[in-house]
Amino acid sequence: MSRPRFRPTLLILLAAWLGIIAIVTYTLWSAEINRWEAKFDVDARLLVSDIKQKLDTNEAVLAGLSAFLQAVDRNDTDSTMRYAASAASAYPHIYMIEVASKLNVAGEAAFTASLRKKWRADFALKDFAEITGRGLQNDVRKNITWPILFLYPSLPEAQPIYGVRLETVDYLSRTVALAQGNVKPVVSPVFTMFEGGTAYILLQEVKRSAGKAPPELNFFGDTMLAMLLINTQALIPARSKEADYANISVSTFIVSPGNPETLLFEQNAPEAGGLERLLLPNFARQLSIDNSSQPTQIRFTRQLLWGDFLHTEKLMILLLLGAALLVVPWVTIRHYLSLDRAEVEQERSAYLATHDLLTNLPNRFLFADRFEHALRNWQRNGQSFALMLADLDHFKDINDRHGHDVGDQVLVACASRMAGELRSCDTVARHGGDEFVILLANVQDPDDAQNVGKKLLAAVAAPIETTAGVVQLSCSIGIAICPAHGVNLDVLRKAADVAMYEAKDHGRNGVSVFTGKAT
């Protein structure tokens, strides 16, 4: 009886089979993880962009409110109410708009009597502890107090807030102190509101020239604190409720230097199973929003689940791999197509991270990179360059008159025209809102930059066709030259900003070169 022959070729084929299956399976597994990680990065940056837009809006609204308070009559609460109503309706995440007035303690009795007679018969100054029963730590009485006089909307549950001395609110006393004499907005820690829910306050001191008090009522006074009460839950991006974002956990923190890190909001994904946490990757990212008054850190986590992998398509591939080796080329093609899709997603993510979505111009990040290239070129070759700031004149009037859709059409048209007037070696970027920043390479003489600025003025001034009809506007341009006015982006940008406001002060629709000393 003969013994069975040993067939090493069969073992080799079996080993090759198992090896091919293992390699292809591992490759598919890695590609799928990479695809999910790339999508996670894109989703995180889109959420950051949504949050940043609201934080930037807060600063813009507070700046507008401060300017309004400087101009409004001291007793014109009706106009102030209408202004606050328009701002609050446009930005629902702003829960309440408040104003506190600076008052000498010695004049409290007369001020209270005046307001009871001519405004609210029940008005009274009070400490926050009187309505909460919660004491104030380090309660040091001073000669100045800040009673809250204006609220919008004036909700029934918020009525006890009228007359509260702002400095007696335990979680605001330090913020009030920081705001006094500070030209920049100051942010408070996150707190629980008197009427429920969590919020934080963005506030700024507002001063106007002292003058003769109005005969009727000196309601707002000469020094105020303009305040925006921001509902933290309303900062959660709407897109986070979509199915694609359901498994992403988000924790957002205010990290203002003047206050301890406090939680703005968090949104937790459904809890994963034990095996999923053990065997599948967990992606984590921490991104920052460099907002001058509301610096924010956002932490994202995404635990992959079996359902992300074991869907019908991948199960079919595994079954076909186990049925015949002939399907390996087909699986490989699908694998590379998957990689191509991931690459397209990554390219799209890179584009979104470096360009303005409305105008398709470079954004601040790409502009900063272009600036560094120009700076290194100057350091090597001595070729100076110019930085220009262009601000559209009275653009807000277009938004107010025709709506934001028409305003967007005007921005797109102006961006296209500016780009068309520049050389390929120059850069125009959207700096924010209706402001554009331009980098002119190889500028030897400020007159050259002024000539370019005049071309941009003419381009912007041409009539613009919109869905609301023909619109015309102008712009004001400020110019700073490197190295004459600085060799730092922030310094040059500030110099150009000063020059731009000089152009506005001289009647707008003009070009001005910075003439001061670089700082």
C-alpha positions as CSV (number, residue, x, y, z in Angstrom):
1,M,0.0,0.0,0.0
2,S,1.5,3.4,-1.1
3,R,1.7,6.4,1.2
4,P,-0.1,9.6,0.1
5,R,2.3,12.0,-1.6
6,F,3.2,15.2,0.1
7,R,2.2,18.1,-2.1
8,P,4.2,21.2,-1.1
9,T,2.6,23.1,-4.0
10,L,-0.8,22.7,-2.4
11,L,0.5,24.1,0.8
12,I,2.1,27.0,-1.1
13,L,-1.2,27.7,-2.9
14,L,-3.1,27.4,0.4
15,A,-0.6,29.7,2.1
16,A,-0.8,32.1,-0.9
17,W,-4.6,32.0,-0.7
18,L,-4.6,32.8,3.0
19,G,-1.9,35.4,2.6
20,I,-3.8,37.2,-0.2
21,I,-7.1,37.0,1.8
22,A,-5.2,38.4,4.8
23,I,-3.5,41.2,2.9
24,V,-6.6,42.3,1.0
25,T,-8.7,42.1,4.2
26,Y,-6.1,44.2,6.1
27,T,-5.9,46.7,3.3
28,L,-9.6,47.1,3.1
29,W,-9.8,47.5,6.9
30,S,-7.0,50.2,6.9
31,A,-8.6,52.1,4.0
32,E,-12.0,52.1,5.8
33,I,-10.4,53.4,9.0
34,N,-8.5,56.1,7.0
35,R,-11.8,57.0,5.2
36,W,-13.6,57.4,8.5
37,E,-10.7,59.4,10.0
38,A,-10.6,61.7,7.0
39,K,-14.4,62.2,7.3
40,F,-14.1,62.8,11.0
41,D,-11.5,65.6,10.4
42,V,-13.8,67.2,7.8
43,D,-16.8,67.0,10.1
44,A,-14.8,68.4,13.1
45,R,-13.6,71.4,11.0
46,L,-17.1,72.1,9.7
47,L,-18.5,72.1,13.3
48,V,-15.7,74.5,14.4
49,S,-16.5,76.8,11.5
50,D,-20.2,76.9,12.6
51,I,-19.2,77.7,16.2
52,K,-16.6,80.3,15.1
53,Q,-19.2,82.1,13.0
54,K,-21.4,82.6,16.0
55,L,-18.6,83.7,18.2
56,D,-17.5,86.3,15.6
57,T,-21.1,87.4,15.3
58,N,-21.2,88.0,19.1
59,E,-18.2,90.4,18.8
60,A,-19.8,92.2,15.8
61,V,-23.2,92.6,17.5
62,L,-21.6,93.9,20.7
63,A,-19.5,96.4,18.7
64,G,-22.7,97.6,17.0
65,L,-24.6,97.8,20.3
66,S,-21.7,99.8,21.8
67,A,-21.7,102.2,18.9
68,F,-25.4,102.6,19.2
69,L,-25.3,103.4,22.9
70,Q,-22.7,106.1,22.3
71,A,-25.1,107.8,19.8
72,V,-28.6,107.2,21.3
73,D,-30.1,109.8,23.7
74,R,-29.6,109.0,27.3
75,N,-33.3,108.4,27.9
76,D,-34.3,106.9,24.5
77,T,-35.3,103.4,25.7
78,D,-37.7,102.9,22.8
79,S,-35.0,103.2,20.1
80,T,-32.7,101.0,22.2
81,M,-35.5,98.4,22.4
82,R,-36.0,98.4,18.6
83,Y,-32.3,98.1,18.0
84,A,-32.0,95.2,20.4
85,A,-35.1,93.5,18.9
86,S,-33.5,93.6,15.4
87,A,-30.2,92.2,16.7
88,A,-31.8,89.4,18.8
89,S,-34.2,88.4,16.0
90,A,-31.2,88.1,13.5
91,Y,-29.1,85.9,15.9
92,P,-31.2,83.5,18.0
93,H,-28.2,82.3,20.0
94,I,-28.1,85.8,21.7
95,Y,-30.6,85.1,24.5
96,M,-30.7,88.6,25.9
97,I,-29.3,92.0,25.4
98,E,-28.6,94.0,28.6
99,V,-27.3,97.4,29.6
100,A,-26.0,98.5,33.0
101,S,-25.2,102.1,33.8
102,K,-22.4,103.4,36.0
103,L,-23.8,105.2,39.1
104,N,-22.1,106.9,42.0
105,V,-23.3,105.3,45.3
106,A,-23.9,108.8,46.7
107,G,-26.5,109.4,44.0
108,E,-28.4,106.1,44.4
109,A,-31.4,107.6,46.3
110,A,-31.9,110.5,43.8
111,F,-31.5,108.1,40.8
112,T,-34.0,105.6,42.2
113,A,-36.5,108.3,42.9
114,S,-36.1,109.7,39.4
115,L,-36.7,106.3,37.8
116,R,-39.7,105.5,40.0
117,K,-41.3,108.7,39.0
118,K,-40.6,108.7,35.2
119,W,-40.0,105.0,34.3
120,R,-41.0,102.2,36.7
121,A,-42.9,102.8,39.9
122,D,-41.5,99.6,41.4
123,F,-37.9,100.2,40.5
124,A,-35.3,99.5,43.3
125,L,-31.6,98.9,43.4
126,K,-30.8,95.6,44.9
127,D,-28.0,93.1,45.4
128,F,-28.1,89.8,43.6
129,A,-28.2,88.0,46.9
130,E,-31.6,89.5,47.6
131,I,-33.2,87.6,44.7
132,T,-31.2,84.4,44.9
133,G,-30.3,84.1,48.6
134,R,-26.7,83.3,47.5
135,G,-24.0,85.4,49.1
136,L,-21.1,87.2,47.4
137,Q,-17.6,86.1,48.2
138,N,-15.1,88.9,48.8
139,D,-17.9,91.5,48.9
140,V,-16.0,94.8,49.0
141,R,-18.4,97.8,48.6
142,K,-17.1,100.6,46.4
143,N,-18.1,104.1,45.5
144,I,-19.4,103.0,42.1
145,T,-22.2,100.6,41.3
146,W,-23.6,99.2,38.0
147,P,-27.3,98.6,38.1
148,I,-29.0,96.7,35.3
149,L,-31.5,99.0,33.6
150,F,-32.2,97.5,30.2
151,L,-33.2,94.0,29.2
152,Y,-34.4,92.7,25.9
153,P,-36.4,90.6,25.7
154,S,-38.0,91.7,28.9
155,L,-39.2,88.2,29.9
156,P,-41.5,87.8,32.9
157,E,-39.1,85.5,34.6
158,A,-36.3,88.0,34.2
159,Q,-38.1,91.0,35.8
160,P,-36.4,90.7,39.2
161,I,-33.1,91.4,37.4
162,Y,-34.0,95.1,36.9
163,G,-32.0,97.2,39.3
164,V,-29.6,94.4,40.3
165,R,-26.1,95.8,41.0
166,L,-24.0,93.9,38.5
167,E,-20.9,93.9,40.7
168,T,-22.8,91.9,43.3
169,V,-23.4,88.9,40.9
170,D,-20.9,86.4,42.2
171,Y,-19.9,85.0,38.8
172,L,-19.7,88.4,37.2
173,S,-17.9,90.6,39.7
174,R,-14.4,89.8,38.4
175,T,-15.6,90.2,34.8
176,V,-17.1,93.6,35.6
177,A,-13.8,94.7,37.1
178,L,-11.9,93.5,34.0
179,A,-14.2,95.4,31.7
180,Q,-13.7,98.7,33.3
181,G,-11.3,100.8,31.3
182,N,-10.8,97.9,28.8
183,V,-11.4,98.8,25.2
184,K,-11.9,95.1,24.3
185,P,-14.9,92.9,25.1
186,V,-14.5,90.7,28.2
187,V,-16.2,87.3,28.6
188,S,-17.6,85.9,31.8
189,P,-17.5,82.3,33.0
190,V,-20.4,80.1,32.1
191,F,-23.1,80.2,34.7
192,T,-26.7,79.0,35.3
193,M,-29.2,81.7,34.6
194,F,-31.7,83.0,37.1
195,E,-34.5,81.8,34.9
196,G,-32.8,78.4,34.1
197,G,-30.4,77.2,31.5
198,T,-26.7,78.0,31.1
199,A,-25.1,81.0,29.5
200,Y,-22.2,83.4,29.5
201,I,-22.0,87.2,29.1
202,L,-19.9,89.1,26.7
203,L,-19.6,92.7,27.9
204,Q,-17.8,95.9,27.0
205,E,-17.6,99.3,28.7
206,V,-19.1,102.1,26.6
207,K,-18.3,105.7,27.2
208,R,-19.6,108.8,25.6
209,S,-18.6,112.4,25.9
210,A,-20.1,113.9,29.1
211,G,-22.7,116.6,28.3
212,K,-25.7,118.2,29.8
213,A,-28.1,115.6,31.1
214,P,-31.5,115.5,29.3
215,P,-34.2,117.3,31.2
216,E,-36.5,114.3,31.3
217,L,-34.4,111.5,32.6
218,N,-30.6,110.6,32.5
219,F,-31.4,106.9,32.0
220,F,-28.2,105.5,30.4
221,G,-25.7,108.0,31.7
222,D,-22.3,108.6,30.3
223,T,-20.7,105.2,31.1
224,M,-22.4,101.9,30.5
225,L,-21.7,98.2,30.2
226,A,-23.1,96.7,27.0
227,M,-23.8,93.0,27.5
228,L,-24.8,90.1,25.4
229,L,-26.2,87.1,27.2
230,I,-25.3,84.1,25.1
231,N,-27.3,80.8,25.5
232,T,-24.7,78.1,25.4
233,Q,-27.0,75.5,24.1
234,A,-27.9,77.7,21.1
235,L,-24.2,77.6,20.1
236,I,-24.5,73.9,19.2
237,P,-24.3,73.8,15.4
238,A,-27.5,72.7,13.8
239,R,-25.6,70.2,11.6
240,S,-24.6,68.3,14.7
241,K,-28.1,66.9,14.8
242,E,-27.7,65.3,11.4
243,A,-27.2,61.5,11.1
244,D,-23.6,61.9,9.9
245,Y,-22.6,63.6,13.2
246,A,-24.6,61.5,15.6
247,N,-21.6,59.5,16.7
248,I,-19.3,62.5,17.3
249,S,-19.0,63.7,20.9
250,V,-18.2,67.4,21.3
251,S,-17.0,69.3,24.4
252,T,-16.5,73.0,24.0
253,F,-14.7,75.2,26.6
254,I,-14.2,78.9,27.0
255,V,-10.4,79.4,27.8
256,S,-10.3,83.2,28.5
257,P,-7.1,84.2,30.3
258,G,-9.1,86.3,32.8
259,N,-11.3,83.3,34.0
260,P,-10.8,79.6,34.6
261,E,-11.6,77.2,31.8
262,T,-15.4,76.6,31.8
263,L,-17.6,74.3,29.8
264,L,-19.7,75.9,27.1
265,F,-21.6,72.9,26.0
266,E,-21.2,69.2,25.3
267,Q,-22.9,66.7,23.2
268,N,-22.3,63.0,23.8
269,A,-22.6,60.3,21.2
270,P,-24.4,57.0,22.1
271,E,-22.2,54.8,24.3
272,A,-20.3,52.1,22.3
273,G,-20.1,48.5,23.3
274,G,-17.1,46.9,25.2
275,L,-15.7,45.1,22.1
276,E,-16.0,48.2,20.0
277,R,-14.0,50.2,22.5
278,L,-11.4,47.4,22.7
279,L,-11.0,46.5,19.0
280,L,-12.0,49.5,17.0
281,P,-10.1,52.9,16.9
282,N,-11.3,56.0,18.7
283,F,-10.5,59.2,16.9
284,A,-9.8,62.4,19.0
285,R,-9.0,65.9,18.0
286,Q,-8.6,69.2,19.9
287,L,-9.1,72.3,17.8
288,S,-9.0,76.0,18.9
289,I,-10.9,79.0,17.9
290,D,-8.7,82.1,18.1
291,N,-11.4,84.6,18.9
292,S,-10.0,87.7,20.6
293,S,-12.7,87.9,23.4
294,Q,-14.0,84.3,23.4
295,P,-11.0,82.0,22.8
296,T,-12.4,78.5,22.7
297,Q,-11.1,74.9,22.7
298,I,-13.2,72.1,21.2
299,R,-12.6,68.5,21.8
300,F,-14.0,65.9,19.4
301,T,-14.1,62.1,19.8
302,R,-15.5,59.5,17.5
303,Q,-15.6,55.8,18.4
304,L,-15.9,53.6,15.4
305,L,-18.7,51.0,15.6
306,W,-19.2,47.6,14.0
307,G,-22.0,49.1,12.0
308,D,-19.5,51.4,10.3
309,F,-17.8,48.4,8.8
310,L,-20.2,45.5,8.6
311,H,-22.6,46.9,6.1
312,T,-23.9,45.0,3.1
313,E,-21.2,46.1,0.7
314,K,-18.3,45.0,2.8
315,L,-20.0,41.7,3.7
316,M,-20.4,40.9,0.0
317,I,-16.7,41.6,-0.6
318,L,-15.7,39.2,2.2
319,L,-18.0,36.5,0.8
320,L,-16.6,36.9,-2.7
321,L,-13.1,36.7,-1.4
322,G,-13.8,33.5,0.3
323,A,-15.5,32.0,-2.8
324,A,-12.8,32.5,-5.4
325,L,-9.4,34.1,-5.9
326,L,-10.6,35.6,-9.3
327,V,-12.4,38.3,-7.4
328,V,-9.2,39.7,-5.9
329,P,-8.5,42.1,-8.9
330,W,-12.1,43.4,-8.6
331,V,-11.7,43.9,-4.9
332,T,-8.4,45.7,-5.5
333,I,-10.0,48.0,-8.0
334,R,-12.7,48.8,-5.4
335,H,-10.0,49.4,-2.8
336,Y,-8.2,52.0,-5.0
337,L,-11.5,53.6,-5.9
338,S,-12.1,53.9,-2.2
339,L,-8.7,55.5,-1.7
340,D,-9.4,57.9,-4.5
341,R,-12.7,58.9,-2.8
342,A,-10.8,59.4,0.4
343,E,-8.2,61.5,-1.4
344,V,-11.0,63.7,-3.0
345,E,-12.5,64.1,0.5
346,Q,-9.1,65.2,1.9
347,E,-8.5,67.6,-1.0
348,R,-12.0,69.1,-0.4
349,S,-11.2,69.3,3.3
350,A,-7.9,71.1,2.5
351,Y,-9.8,73.5,0.1
352,L,-12.5,74.3,2.7
353,A,-9.8,74.9,5.3
354,T,-8.0,77.5,3.1
355,H,-10.7,79.2,1.2
356,D,-13.7,81.4,1.9
357,L,-16.9,79.4,1.0
358,L,-18.8,82.4,-0.4
359,T,-16.2,84.2,-2.6
360,N,-13.8,81.3,-3.2
361,L,-11.0,83.7,-2.2
362,P,-8.2,82.5,0.1
363,N,-9.1,82.8,3.7
364,R,-6.9,84.1,6.6
365,F,-5.0,80.9,7.0
366,L,-3.9,80.7,3.3
367,F,-3.2,84.5,3.3
368,A,-0.9,84.1,6.3
369,D,1.0,81.4,4.4
370,R,1.3,83.6,1.3
371,F,2.5,86.5,3.6
372,E,5.3,84.2,5.0
373,H,6.4,83.4,1.5
374,A,6.6,87.2,0.6
375,L,8.4,87.9,3.9
376,R,11.1,85.2,3.2
377,N,11.5,86.6,-0.4
378,W,12.1,90.0,1.1
379,Q,14.6,88.6,3.6
380,R,16.5,86.8,0.8
381,N,16.2,89.2,-2.1
382,G,15.3,92.6,-0.5
383,Q,12.1,92.8,-2.6
384,S,9.6,94.8,-0.6
385,F,5.9,94.2,-0.8
386,A,2.6,95.9,0.3
387,L,-0.3,94.9,2.4
388,M,-3.7,96.5,1.6
389,L,-7.0,96.5,3.5
390,A,-10.1,97.2,1.5
391,D,-13.4,97.8,3.3
392,L,-16.7,98.2,1.4
393,D,-18.3,101.5,2.3
394,H,-21.9,101.4,3.7
395,F,-22.2,97.7,2.9
396,K,-24.4,97.3,5.9
397,D,-27.0,99.5,4.2
398,I,-27.2,97.1,1.4
399,N,-27.8,94.2,3.7
400,D,-30.4,96.2,5.6
401,R,-32.2,97.4,2.5
402,H,-32.0,94.3,0.3
403,G,-31.2,91.4,2.5
404,H,-28.2,89.2,3.0
405,D,-28.7,87.3,-0.3
406,V,-28.1,90.4,-2.2
407,G,-25.3,91.3,0.1
408,D,-23.7,88.0,-0.7
409,Q,-24.1,88.7,-4.4
410,V,-22.3,92.0,-4.0
411,L,-19.5,90.4,-2.0
412,V,-19.0,87.8,-4.7
413,A,-18.9,90.4,-7.4
414,C,-16.4,92.6,-5.6
415,A,-14.2,89.6,-4.8
416,S,-14.1,88.6,-8.5
417,R,-13.4,92.2,-9.6
418,M,-10.5,92.6,-7.2
419,A,-9.0,89.3,-8.2
420,G,-9.2,90.3,-11.8
421,E,-7.3,93.5,-11.3
422,L,-4.3,91.8,-9.6
423,R,-1.3,89.9,-11.0
424,S,-0.9,86.2,-10.6
425,C,1.8,86.8,-8.0
426,D,-0.5,88.9,-5.8
427,T,-3.1,87.6,-3.4
428,V,-6.5,88.9,-2.4
429,A,-8.3,87.2,0.6
430,R,-11.5,87.8,2.4
431,H,-10.6,89.1,5.8
432,G,-14.1,88.8,7.3
433,G,-17.5,90.4,6.7
434,D,-17.1,93.1,4.0
435,E,-13.3,93.5,4.4
436,F,-10.6,92.2,2.0
437,V,-6.9,92.0,2.5
438,I,-4.5,92.2,-0.5
439,L,-0.8,91.2,-0.7
440,L,1.1,93.0,-3.5
441,A,4.4,91.4,-4.4
442,N,7.6,93.3,-5.5
443,V,6.4,96.8,-4.6
444,Q,9.3,99.3,-4.9
445,D,7.3,102.5,-4.4
446,P,4.1,103.4,-2.4
447,D,2.9,105.1,-5.6
448,D,2.8,101.7,-7.3
449,A,0.5,100.3,-4.5
450,Q,-1.6,103.5,-4.7
451,N,-2.1,103.0,-8.4
452,V,-3.2,99.4,-7.8
453,G,-5.6,100.7,-5.1
454,K,-7.1,103.2,-7.5
455,K,-7.7,100.4,-10.0
456,L,-9.5,98.4,-7.3
457,L,-11.6,101.4,-6.4
458,A,-12.7,101.8,-10.0
459,A,-13.5,98.1,-10.3
460,V,-15.6,98.0,-7.1
461,A,-17.4,101.3,-8.1
462,A,-18.8,99.8,-11.3
463,P,-22.5,98.9,-11.2
464,I,-23.3,95.4,-9.9
465,E,-26.2,93.4,-11.2
466,T,-28.1,91.7,-8.4
467,T,-31.5,90.0,-8.0
468,A,-32.7,93.3,-6.4
469,G,-31.5,95.4,-9.4
470,V,-28.3,97.4,-10.0
471,V,-26.3,98.2,-6.8
472,Q,-23.4,100.6,-6.6
473,L,-21.0,101.1,-3.7
474,S,-17.4,102.2,-3.1
475,C,-14.6,101.0,-0.9
476,S,-11.9,102.5,1.3
477,I,-8.3,101.2,1.0
478,G,-5.4,101.4,3.4
479,I,-1.8,100.5,2.5
480,A,1.2,99.5,4.5
481,I,4.6,98.7,3.0
482,C,7.1,96.1,4.2
483,P,9.6,96.8,5.6
484,A,8.9,100.6,5.9
485,H,5.9,100.0,8.1
486,G,6.8,96.7,9.7
487,V,7.9,93.2,9.0
488,N,5.1,91.4,10.9
489,L,1.7,90.5,9.6
490,D,-0.1,91.9,12.6
491,V,1.9,95.1,12.6
492,L,1.4,95.7,8.8
493,R,-2.3,94.8,9.1
494,K,-2.8,97.3,11.9
495,A,-0.9,100.0,9.9
496,A,-3.1,99.3,6.9
497,D,-6.2,99.4,9.1
498,V,-5.2,102.9,10.4
499,A,-4.6,104.0,6.8
500,M,-7.9,102.6,5.7
501,Y,-9.8,104.5,8.4
502,E,-7.9,107.7,7.3
503,A,-9.4,107.1,3.9
504,K,-12.8,106.8,5.4
505,D,-12.3,109.9,7.4
506,H,-11.5,111.8,4.2
507,G,-14.8,111.0,2.6
508,R,-14.4,107.3,1.8
509,N,-13.9,105.9,-1.8
510,G,-10.2,106.6,-1.4
511,V,-6.7,105.1,-1.0
512,S,-4.4,106.1,1.9
513,V,-0.9,105.0,2.7
514,F,0.1,104.6,6.3
515,T,2.2,107.6,7.4
516,G,2.6,106.9,11.1
517,K,5.3,104.9,12.9
518,A,5.1,101.1,12.9
519,T,4.4,99.6,16.3
